[in-house]
Amino acid sequence: AWIGVRHTRFDFERQLDHGYFNPLSFEVTQVTARVAWRPDGPDGRWDVVAGVAVGREHARPDGSKPARDGSVRVGWRLDQATRIEARAQRFSSLTTSAGFARTTFGVNLEREW
């Protein structure tokens, strides 16, 4: 298990206002936690990783709101050089009046030569 802090910050010279989230400045600090599990031991084929992050984001203009993130990843090593992984992630900064949320799913295929 791992516990940490993640901080992101960026600033822009101007706000373009093209209908998407485009603040003059954005900053988010989150406490993170991650746990990894290998069901069939350290040299096994399977691995599972889950993580969460909670904190607050501050955007100008837009104000401050909670920011939450959760993810799970399951990997399987097919052979010594090939691994496949499926993942799901949910991010949300939704409040009753504003915010943003997204859910993503993905599949990765890794091959070493």
Beta strands, then each sheet from edge to edge (+ up, - down):
strand 1: 2-11
strand 2: 25-37
strand 3: 46-60
strand 4: 63-79
strand 5: 82-92
strand 6: 101-111
sheet 1: 1+ 2- 3+ 4- 5+ 6-
end
